Amino acid sequence: MGVRNDVRAHTEKITSNSKNNNKYQKMRIKFCPKCKSTEIEMSSGGLTGFWNCKKCGYNGTLFPEKEINEKKITK
């Protein structure tokens, strides 16, 4: 029985900082080591998880992560 979740649900919040009066949030997101796509999904849970790339079909347990800056909307 596989748990299928979008990678965006698995991003990890690292820090919040201020940049030119706009708030940005740094996040880590997994990407495919073969095609570099971020369109991946977890197909089964466990300690490390088993990930599948939606774009090229690559699957495995070790998908690298990269840091991104995402603008945080605040009012």
N, CA, C and O atoms as a DFTB+ gen file, in Angstrom:
300 C
 N C O
     1  1       0.854      -1.164       0.000
     2  2       0.000       0.000       0.000
     3  2       0.903       1.231       0.000
     4  3       1.626       1.466       0.968
     5  1       0.868       2.015      -1.072
     6  2       1.750       3.171      -1.193
     7  2       1.062       4.456      -0.790
     8  3      -0.133       4.640      -1.022
     9  1       1.814       5.317      -0.199
    10  2       1.314       6.643       0.153
    11  2       1.798       7.592      -0.919
    12  3       3.007       7.763      -1.072
    13  1       0.905       8.218      -1.666
    14  2       1.289       9.078      -2.772
    15  2       1.034      10.526      -2.381
    16  3      -0.111      10.959      -2.250
    17  1       2.105      11.254      -2.200
    18  2       2.010      12.660      -1.824
    19  2       2.863      13.479      -2.761
    20  3       3.910      13.017      -3.215
    21  1       2.438      14.665      -3.049
    22  2       3.207      15.579      -3.876
    23  2       4.393      16.096      -3.087
    24  3       4.295      16.285      -1.875
    25  1       5.516      16.329      -3.759
    26  2       6.734      16.774      -3.082
    27  2       6.547      18.121      -2.409
    28  3       7.228      18.411      -1.426
    29  1       5.653      18.942      -2.907
    30  2       5.428      20.247      -2.286
    31  2       4.903      20.103      -0.862
    32  3       5.071      21.007      -0.044
    33  1       4.274      18.981      -0.565
    34  2       3.798      18.727       0.792
    35  2       4.942      18.297       1.705
    36  3       4.779      18.242       2.924
    37  1       6.102      17.992       1.116
    38  2       7.240      17.512       1.886
    39  2       8.375      18.522       1.946
    40  3       9.495      18.165       2.312
    41  1       8.111      19.764       1.597
    42  2       9.157      20.774       1.714
    43  2       9.364      21.107       3.173
    44  3       8.434      21.031       3.976
    45  1      10.563      21.471       3.508
    46  2      10.884      21.752       4.909
    47  2      11.232      23.221       5.067
    48  3      12.097      23.746       4.366
    49  1      10.544      23.883       6.002
    50  2      10.827      25.285       6.280
    51  2      12.142      25.367       7.048
    52  3      12.335      24.674       8.047
    53  1      13.034      26.216       6.575
    54  2      14.330      26.346       7.235
    55  2      14.390      27.620       8.057
    56  3      14.448      27.561       9.285
    57  1      14.377      28.763       7.405
    58  2      14.451      30.025       8.133
    59  2      13.602      31.066       7.439
    60  3      13.249      30.915       6.270
    61  1      13.281      32.105       8.149
    62  2      12.607      33.257       7.566
    63  2      13.555      34.431       7.677
    64  3      14.224      34.600       8.696
    65  1      13.617      35.248       6.626
    66  2      14.430      36.450       6.695
    67  2      13.738      37.565       5.940
    68  3      12.753      37.336       5.239
    69  1      14.254      38.763       6.084
    70  2      13.662      39.923       5.439
    71  2      14.592      40.395       4.340
    72  3      15.804      40.458       4.542
    73  1      14.042      40.730       3.175
    74  2      14.821      41.154       2.031
    75  2      14.050      42.267       1.348
    76  3      12.986      42.025       0.779
    77  1      14.579      43.497       1.396
    78  2      13.935      44.657       0.770
    79  2      12.481      44.825       1.216
    80  3      11.604      45.071       0.388
    81  1      12.228      44.697       2.494
    82  2      10.886      44.824       3.086
    83  2       9.911      43.749       2.616
    84  3       8.719      43.840       2.910
    85  1      10.376      42.751       1.907
    86  2       9.544      41.609       1.522
    87  2      10.034      40.416       2.330
    88  3      11.239      40.221       2.486
    89  1       9.124      39.636       2.832
    90  2       9.531      38.472       3.608
    91  2       9.673      37.278       2.676
    92  3       8.801      36.991       1.856
    93  1      10.792      36.598       2.828
    94  2      11.062      35.398       2.059
    95  2      11.277      34.246       3.023
    96  3      11.735      34.442       4.149
    97  1      10.949      33.066       2.584
    98  2      11.131      31.887       3.402
    99  2      11.987      30.907       2.603
   100  3      11.663      30.585       1.460
   101  1      13.076      30.435       3.202
   102  2      13.921      29.451       2.543
   103  2      13.319      28.078       2.776
   104  3      12.899      27.751       3.886
   105  1      13.280      27.283       1.725
   106  2      12.730      25.937       1.814
   107  2      13.644      24.984       1.066
   108  3      14.368      25.390       0.156
   109  1      13.610      23.723       1.449
   110  2      14.342      22.695       0.717
   111  2      13.333      21.861      -0.046
   112  3      12.281      21.500       0.482
   113  1      13.664      21.559      -1.297
   114  2      12.773      20.766      -2.129
   115  2      13.585      19.677      -2.817
   116  3      14.694      19.929      -3.286
   117  1      13.038      18.477      -2.877
   118  2      13.715      17.360      -3.532
   119  2      13.589      17.494      -5.048
   120  3      12.616      18.047      -5.560
   121  1      14.609      16.968      -5.763
   122  2      14.557      16.948      -7.222
   123  2      15.152      15.640      -7.725
   124  3      15.906      14.972      -7.018
   125  1      14.803      15.288      -8.952
   126  2      15.252      14.045      -9.570
   127  2      16.735      14.149      -9.935
   128  3      17.137      15.119     -10.578
   129  1      17.558      13.170      -9.538
   130  2      18.973      13.223      -9.881
   131  2      19.238      12.953     -11.363
   132  3      20.316      13.270     -11.865
   133  1      18.275      12.376     -12.060
   134  2      18.459      12.045     -13.479
   135  2      18.083      13.205     -14.396
   136  3      18.880      13.599     -15.247
   137  1      16.872      13.759     -14.233
   138  2      16.391      14.804     -15.149
   139  2      16.289      16.177     -14.488
   140  3      15.963      17.155     -15.162
   141  1      16.560      16.273     -13.182
   142  2      16.533      17.523     -12.400
   143  2      15.130      18.104     -12.212
   144  3      15.004      19.261     -11.813
   145  1      14.091      17.347     -12.484
   146  2      12.715      17.806     -12.309
   147  2      12.336      17.795     -10.830
   148  3      12.812      16.958     -10.063
   149  1      11.478      18.728     -10.442
   150  2      10.958      18.737      -9.074
   151  2       9.573      18.092      -9.008
   152  3       8.931      18.101      -7.957
   153  1       9.122      17.542     -10.109
   154  2       7.824      16.865     -10.156
   155  2       8.010      15.424      -9.713
   156  3       8.035      14.506     -10.533
   157  1       8.141      15.237      -8.404
   158  2       8.330      13.901      -7.857
   159  2       7.257      13.631      -6.814
   160  3       6.606      14.547      -6.311
   161  1       7.090      12.351      -6.504
   162  2       6.092      11.962      -5.516
   163  2       6.629      10.814      -4.682
   164  3       7.434      10.010      -5.152
   165  1       6.176      10.747      -3.446
   166  2       6.562       9.650      -2.571
   167  2       5.606       8.495      -2.832
   168  3       4.388       8.669      -2.782
   169  1       6.156       7.315      -3.110
   170  2       5.282       6.188      -3.398
   171  2       5.136       5.244      -2.214
   172  3       4.187       4.460      -2.168
   173  1       6.051       5.302      -1.262
   174  2       5.884       4.525      -0.037
   175  2       6.632       5.204       1.092
   176  3       7.614       5.911       0.867
   177  1       6.171       4.988       2.275
   178  2       6.742       5.646       3.445
   179  2       7.974       4.934       3.961
   180  3       8.760       4.384       3.190
   181  1       8.129       4.949       5.237
   182  2       9.293       4.339       5.852
   183  2      10.272       5.398       6.308
   184  3       9.979       6.592       6.248
   185  1      11.416       4.969       6.758
   186  2      12.411       5.889       7.284
   187  2      12.937       6.836       6.212
   188  3      13.004       8.044       6.441
   189  1      13.310       6.312       5.050
   190  2      13.842       7.166       3.982
   191  2      12.816       7.459       2.906
   192  3      12.961       8.440       2.178
   193  1      11.797       6.650       2.785
   194  2      10.791       6.843       1.744
   195  2      11.280       6.341       0.400
   196  3      12.483       6.178       0.197
   197  1      10.375       6.100      -0.501
   198  2      10.700       5.675      -1.859
   199  2      10.042       6.677      -2.790
   200  3       8.820       6.820      -2.772
   201  1      10.824       7.372      -3.600
   202  2      10.361       8.477      -4.424
   203  2      10.342       8.100      -5.898
   204  3      11.172       7.315      -6.357
   205  1       9.384       8.667      -6.641
   206  2       9.268       8.470      -8.090
   207  2       9.236       9.817      -8.783
   208  3       8.583      10.748      -8.312
   209  1       9.945       9.924      -9.911
   210  2       9.903      11.133     -10.729
   211  2       8.758      10.994     -11.725
   212  3       8.689      10.004     -12.453
   213  1       7.863      11.974     -11.764
   214  2       6.727      11.947     -12.684
   215  2       7.165      12.201     -14.123
   216  3       6.498      11.767     -15.062
   217  1       8.289      12.908     -14.298
   218  2       8.730      13.304     -15.633
   219  2       9.476      12.185     -16.369
   220  3       9.139      11.867     -17.509
   221  1      10.489      11.585     -15.723
   222  2      11.308      10.590     -16.429
   223  2      11.099       9.157     -15.931
   224  3      11.575       8.211     -16.558
   225  1      10.390       8.989     -14.805
   226  2      10.121       7.653     -14.294
   227  2      11.189       7.094     -13.362
   228  3      11.057       5.966     -12.887
   229  1      12.247       7.859     -13.091
   230  2      13.292       7.406     -12.176
   231  2      12.694       7.202     -10.789
   232  3      11.848       7.983     -10.354
   233  1      13.138       6.139     -10.087
   234  2      12.670       5.936      -8.720
   235  2      13.810       5.454      -7.842
   236  3      14.756       4.823      -8.314
   237  1      13.705       5.759      -6.570
   238  2      14.735       5.373      -5.618
   239  2      14.501       6.026      -4.273
   240  3      13.504       6.716      -4.060
   241  1      15.445       5.794      -3.365
   242  2      15.308       6.345      -2.019
   243  2      16.106       7.627      -1.823
   244  3      15.795       8.413      -0.928
   245  1      17.118       7.849      -2.634
   246  2      17.970       9.021      -2.464
   247  2      17.718      10.048      -3.560
   248  3      18.205       9.909      -4.682
   249  1      16.961      11.066      -3.225
   250  2      16.736      12.195      -4.124
   251  2      17.371      13.411      -3.460
   252  3      17.042      13.720      -2.315
   253  1      18.273      14.111      -4.151
   254  2      18.919      15.278      -3.538
   255  2      17.926      16.406      -3.287
   256  3      16.821      16.410      -3.830
   257  1      18.333      17.358      -2.460
   258  2      17.498      18.519      -2.146
   259  2      18.234      19.789      -2.513
   260  3      19.464      19.837      -2.498
   261  1      17.463      20.827      -2.845
   262  2      18.056      22.144      -3.081
   263  2      17.248      23.176      -2.317
   264  3      16.061      22.988      -2.048
   265  1      17.924      24.286      -1.968
   266  2      17.258      25.375      -1.251
   267  2      16.644      26.342      -2.243
   268  3      17.253      26.679      -3.259
   269  1      15.432      26.785      -1.940
   270  2      14.768      27.792      -2.765
   271  2      14.258      28.894      -1.848
   272  3      14.027      28.667      -0.660
   273  1      14.086      30.074      -2.399
   274  2      13.476      31.188      -1.670
   275  2      12.054      31.334      -2.168
   276  3      11.819      31.451      -3.371
   277  1      11.128      31.328      -1.266
   278  2       9.722      31.471      -1.626
   279  2       9.170      32.695      -0.919
   280  3       9.316      32.835       0.296
   281  1       8.543      33.573      -1.668
   282  2       7.983      34.787      -1.077
   283  2       6.791      34.409      -0.205
   284  3       5.874      33.712      -0.639
   285  1       6.829      34.878       1.010
   286  2       5.755      34.600       1.957
   287  2       4.773      35.758       1.929
   288  3       5.164      36.912       2.105
   289  1       3.520      35.461       1.710
   290  2       2.494      36.497       1.642
   291  2       2.000      36.785       3.052
   292  3       1.470      35.905       3.730
   293  1       2.180      38.021       3.480
   294  2       1.701      38.435       4.800
   295  2       0.920      39.725       4.671
   296  3       1.221      40.558       3.816
   297  1      -0.079      39.891       5.514
   298  2      -0.888      41.115       5.499
   299  2      -0.874      41.735       6.857
   300  3      -1.494      42.778       7.066
